[in-house]
Amino acid sequence: MDNKILNQYYEENVKMLRNETEKNTKEVLPLVDDILRYVHQRDKRFMIQTVKVGSYHTHLKVKRAGEFDFSVVVDVGKLSWIANNNSRFYGFDNVNRKVESSILPLPSPPAGQCFTQIGSLKAKWESEGLEDGGASLTFNNDIVPIKVKRRFKALVSEAVNQPKLRSRVTTDRISDSPAITLSVKLPNTAYPISIDLCPMIESKLEFRSDFNWPRPLAKWPSSEKISCIKDVGIHEVAKSPFYWTLSFAACEKELVEGIDENGTCRRKSLRVLKTLKENIWCKPAL
């Protein structure tokens, strides 16, 4: 494609409006901070400082800054892989989907998912009154994704129900997405702003040999970049009710960091491809 045509398409369909982006960001960041400070005050296991991932923070967002993604760290510390084939005997009850003991064990985690044990940390939480009633995030020694999502959603709902936020922020129902989605009305903005707050265990798990990454004889990324990505490690998000889903979002952010330092336009090309995918190749059905 001729560079002139490509650049014109980029300017008209991809490039974000600087003033609009700065305005939305200026409104969103303090709002998220207020909500997470409230959540942390109610339950210190959810950290205030977020891990900024997603297309906006990797500078791959297109057209407008209408969606923001933040990973909210659940403070369990660094984890490691352990060989544990013990069955888990818990699941939903048949009435209100409460997590309780079950006669039949859960199936083994599918590829890309795992159970996560927190060991002695559970006793610490119990001694501090953090595991009482609906505040519990665990079952036996496992930290359970659906319990984390429910607790986090309840606290976020309390936060946005405060008088200063009630009229302009709403929360969506819990879905299969790992995130709690907020819809925000900003003054002088014609469209709603979507904010995803995703509970995440910043576990920094090591890359295992069975991941087959990096690929043998691959020329990219460099050995230095591979080392940086492995230092970031693999995190876990609460997507499935009982299995934590491995998340490589922070690794992906590190991968594209400095991707155009040699004067290339890879990031720009990725944004063009993303726009074509969303608007033409995989256009949403009406």
C-alpha positions as CSV (number, residue, x, y, z in Angstrom):
1,M,0.0,0.0,0.0
2,D,1.2,3.5,-0.9
3,N,2.6,5.3,2.2
4,K,0.4,8.4,1.5
5,I,-2.8,6.2,1.5
6,L,-1.6,4.4,4.7
7,N,-0.9,7.7,6.5
8,Q,-4.2,9.1,5.5
9,Y,-6.0,6.1,6.8
10,Y,-4.1,6.3,10.0
11,E,-4.9,10.0,10.5
12,E,-8.6,9.6,9.7
13,N,-9.4,6.3,11.4
14,V,-6.7,5.3,13.9
15,K,-4.9,8.3,15.5
16,M,-6.3,9.4,18.8
17,L,-7.2,13.0,19.4
18,R,-4.6,14.4,21.8
19,N,-6.9,17.0,23.6
20,E,-9.7,14.5,24.0
21,T,-7.3,11.8,25.3
22,E,-5.7,14.1,27.8
23,K,-9.1,15.3,29.0
24,N,-10.5,11.8,29.6
25,T,-7.3,10.6,31.2
26,K,-7.3,13.6,33.6
27,E,-10.8,12.6,34.7
28,V,-10.4,8.8,34.8
29,L,-7.2,8.5,36.8
30,P,-8.4,10.4,40.0
31,L,-11.7,8.5,39.8
32,V,-10.0,5.1,39.7
33,D,-7.7,6.2,42.6
34,D,-10.8,7.3,44.7
35,I,-12.5,4.0,44.1
36,L,-9.5,1.9,44.9
37,R,-8.6,3.9,48.0
38,Y,-12.1,3.2,49.3
39,V,-11.8,-0.5,48.4
40,H,-8.4,-0.8,50.1
41,Q,-9.7,1.0,53.2
42,R,-12.4,-1.7,53.5
43,D,-10.1,-4.6,52.6
44,K,-6.4,-4.1,52.6
45,R,-5.8,-7.2,50.4
46,F,-6.8,-5.2,47.4
47,M,-4.0,-2.8,46.6
48,I,-4.4,0.9,45.6
49,Q,-1.5,0.9,43.1
50,T,-2.6,-0.7,39.8
51,V,-0.8,-2.6,37.1
52,K,-1.5,-0.6,33.9
53,V,-2.1,-3.0,31.1
54,G,-4.3,-3.0,28.0
55,S,-4.3,-1.1,24.7
56,Y,-4.3,2.4,26.2
57,H,-1.2,1.8,28.4
58,T,0.7,0.0,25.7
59,H,-0.1,2.8,23.3
60,L,-2.1,0.5,21.0
61,K,-5.4,2.2,21.6
62,V,-7.1,3.5,18.5
63,K,-9.3,6.5,17.6
64,R,-10.5,7.6,21.1
65,A,-9.7,7.0,24.8
66,G,-13.0,5.6,25.7
67,E,-11.8,2.4,27.4
68,F,-9.3,2.1,30.2
69,D,-8.0,-1.2,31.8
70,F,-6.5,-1.5,35.2
71,S,-5.3,-4.6,37.0
72,V,-5.9,-4.4,40.7
73,V,-3.4,-6.5,42.7
74,V,-4.6,-8.9,45.3
75,D,-1.8,-9.0,47.8
76,V,-0.6,-12.6,48.1
77,G,3.1,-12.1,47.2
78,K,5.2,-13.9,44.7
79,L,4.2,-17.5,44.0
80,S,5.9,-20.6,42.5
81,W,4.9,-23.7,40.7
82,I,4.3,-26.7,42.9
83,A,3.5,-30.3,42.0
84,N,0.2,-30.8,43.6
85,N,-2.3,-33.2,42.1
86,N,-4.7,-33.2,45.1
87,S,-8.3,-33.1,44.1
88,R,-10.4,-30.1,45.1
89,F,-13.8,-31.0,46.7
90,Y,-15.7,-27.7,46.4
91,G,-18.1,-26.1,44.0
92,F,-21.4,-24.1,43.7
93,D,-24.4,-25.1,45.7
94,N,-27.7,-25.5,43.8
95,V,-29.6,-22.6,45.3
96,N,-27.6,-19.3,45.4
97,R,-24.3,-20.4,43.8
98,K,-22.4,-20.2,47.1
99,V,-19.1,-21.9,47.2
100,E,-19.3,-25.0,49.4
101,S,-17.9,-28.5,49.9
102,S,-18.9,-31.1,47.3
103,I,-18.9,-34.8,47.1
104,L,-17.4,-34.8,43.6
105,P,-14.0,-33.2,42.9
106,L,-13.5,-30.4,40.4
107,P,-11.9,-31.5,37.1
108,S,-8.2,-30.9,36.7
109,P,-7.5,-27.3,35.5
110,P,-7.5,-26.9,31.7
111,A,-4.4,-25.7,29.9
112,G,-3.6,-22.1,30.8
113,Q,-5.4,-22.3,34.2
114,C,-4.4,-23.5,37.7
115,F,-5.4,-23.7,41.3
116,T,-3.6,-21.3,43.6
117,Q,-2.7,-22.1,47.2
118,I,-1.8,-19.4,49.7
119,G,-0.6,-21.6,52.6
120,S,0.1,-19.7,55.9
121,L,-1.3,-16.4,54.5
122,K,-4.8,-17.7,55.1
123,A,-4.2,-18.0,58.8
124,K,-2.8,-14.5,58.9
125,W,-6.0,-13.2,57.1
126,E,-8.2,-15.1,59.6
127,S,-6.3,-13.6,62.6
128,E,-7.0,-10.2,61.1
129,G,-10.7,-10.8,60.6
130,L,-10.4,-10.7,56.8
131,E,-12.0,-14.1,56.1
132,D,-15.2,-13.5,58.0
133,G,-18.5,-14.3,56.1
134,G,-18.7,-12.7,52.7
135,A,-15.2,-11.2,53.0
136,S,-13.7,-14.7,52.6
137,L,-11.5,-15.2,49.5
138,T,-10.6,-18.8,50.2
139,F,-11.7,-22.3,50.4
140,N,-9.4,-24.6,52.4
141,N,-6.0,-23.4,51.3
142,D,-7.0,-22.1,47.9
143,I,-7.7,-18.5,47.0
144,V,-10.8,-18.9,44.8
145,P,-11.3,-16.6,41.8
146,I,-15.1,-16.3,42.0
147,K,-14.9,-15.3,45.7
148,V,-12.3,-12.7,44.9
149,K,-14.5,-11.3,42.1
150,R,-17.6,-11.2,44.3
151,R,-15.8,-9.5,47.2
152,F,-14.1,-7.0,44.9
153,K,-17.4,-6.2,43.0
154,A,-19.2,-5.7,46.3
155,L,-16.6,-3.2,47.5
156,V,-16.5,-1.4,44.2
157,S,-20.3,-1.1,44.2
158,E,-20.1,0.4,47.7
159,A,-17.5,2.9,46.5
160,V,-19.5,4.1,43.4
161,N,-22.6,4.4,45.6
162,Q,-21.0,7.3,47.5
163,P,-22.9,10.5,46.9
164,K,-20.1,12.1,44.8
165,L,-20.0,9.2,42.4
166,R,-23.6,7.8,42.4
167,S,-24.9,10.0,39.6
168,R,-22.2,9.3,37.1
169,V,-20.8,5.9,37.6
170,T,-22.5,2.5,37.3
171,T,-21.2,-1.1,37.6
172,D,-22.0,-4.0,35.3
173,R,-23.0,-7.4,36.5
174,I,-20.4,-10.0,37.1
175,S,-19.7,-11.8,33.8
176,D,-17.2,-14.3,32.4
177,S,-14.8,-11.5,31.9
178,P,-12.1,-11.2,34.6
179,A,-12.9,-7.6,35.0
180,I,-15.5,-5.5,36.8
181,T,-16.7,-2.9,34.3
182,L,-17.6,0.6,35.2
183,S,-19.5,3.0,32.9
184,V,-18.7,6.6,33.6
185,K,-20.4,9.8,32.4
186,L,-17.9,12.6,32.0
187,P,-18.9,16.3,31.6
188,N,-18.8,17.5,28.0
189,T,-18.1,14.0,26.7
190,A,-20.8,12.6,24.3
191,Y,-19.9,9.0,24.9
192,P,-19.7,6.9,28.1
193,I,-16.2,5.9,29.3
194,S,-15.7,2.3,30.1
195,I,-13.3,1.3,32.9
196,D,-12.3,-2.3,33.5
197,L,-10.9,-3.1,37.0
198,C,-9.5,-6.6,36.9
199,P,-8.4,-8.4,40.2
200,M,-5.1,-10.0,39.6
201,I,-2.5,-12.0,41.5
202,E,0.9,-10.5,40.7
203,S,2.4,-14.0,41.1
204,K,5.4,-13.5,38.9
205,L,5.4,-17.2,38.0
206,E,8.4,-18.5,35.9
207,F,8.0,-19.5,32.3
208,R,8.0,-23.3,32.2
209,S,9.7,-25.4,29.6
210,D,6.4,-26.8,28.3
211,F,5.4,-23.3,27.3
212,N,7.9,-23.6,24.4
213,W,8.8,-19.9,24.6
214,P,10.9,-18.4,23.2
215,R,10.8,-20.6,20.1
216,P,14.1,-22.3,19.2
217,L,16.2,-20.3,16.7
218,A,13.8,-17.3,16.8
219,K,15.6,-14.1,15.9
220,W,13.1,-11.9,17.8
221,P,12.8,-10.8,20.5
222,S,16.4,-10.3,21.6
223,S,17.9,-12.2,24.5
224,E,17.9,-9.0,26.6
225,K,14.2,-8.5,25.9
226,I,13.5,-12.2,26.7
227,S,15.3,-11.8,30.0
228,C,13.2,-8.6,30.9
229,I,10.0,-10.5,30.0
230,K,10.9,-13.4,32.2
231,D,11.7,-11.0,35.1
232,V,8.1,-9.7,34.8
233,G,6.7,-13.2,35.1
234,I,3.3,-14.6,34.6
235,H,0.3,-13.3,36.6
236,E,-3.1,-14.7,37.3
237,V,-6.6,-13.3,36.7
238,A,-10.0,-14.3,38.0
239,K,-11.7,-15.3,34.8
240,S,-13.0,-18.8,35.6
241,P,-15.0,-19.4,38.8
242,F,-12.5,-22.0,40.3
243,Y,-9.4,-21.9,38.2
244,W,-7.0,-18.9,38.0
245,T,-6.2,-18.0,34.4
246,L,-2.6,-17.3,33.5
247,S,-2.2,-13.8,32.3
248,F,0.7,-12.6,30.0
249,A,-0.6,-9.0,29.7
250,A,2.3,-7.6,31.7
251,C,4.7,-9.6,29.5
252,E,3.1,-8.3,26.4
253,K,3.4,-4.8,27.6
254,E,7.1,-5.4,28.2
255,L,7.4,-7.0,24.8
256,V,6.2,-3.9,22.9
257,E,8.1,-1.5,25.1
258,G,10.7,0.2,23.0
259,I,9.6,-1.7,19.9
260,D,10.3,1.2,17.6
261,E,13.6,2.4,19.1
262,N,15.3,1.6,15.8
263,G,13.1,3.9,13.8
264,T,10.5,1.3,12.7
265,C,6.7,1.8,12.8
266,R,5.6,-1.5,14.3
267,R,3.4,0.0,16.9
268,K,1.7,2.2,14.3
269,S,1.2,-0.8,12.1
270,L,-0.3,-2.8,14.9
271,R,-2.8,0.0,15.5
272,V,-3.8,0.0,11.9
273,L,-4.3,-3.7,11.9
274,K,-6.4,-3.5,15.1
275,T,-8.6,-0.9,13.4
276,L,-9.1,-3.0,10.3
277,K,-9.9,-6.0,12.4
278,E,-12.5,-4.2,14.5
279,N,-14.1,-2.2,11.7
280,I,-13.8,-4.4,8.7
281,W,-12.5,-8.0,9.1
282,C,-14.4,-8.8,12.3
283,K,-17.1,-6.1,12.4
284,P,-19.6,-6.7,15.2
285,A,-22.9,-8.1,14.1
286,L,-25.9,-5.8,14.3
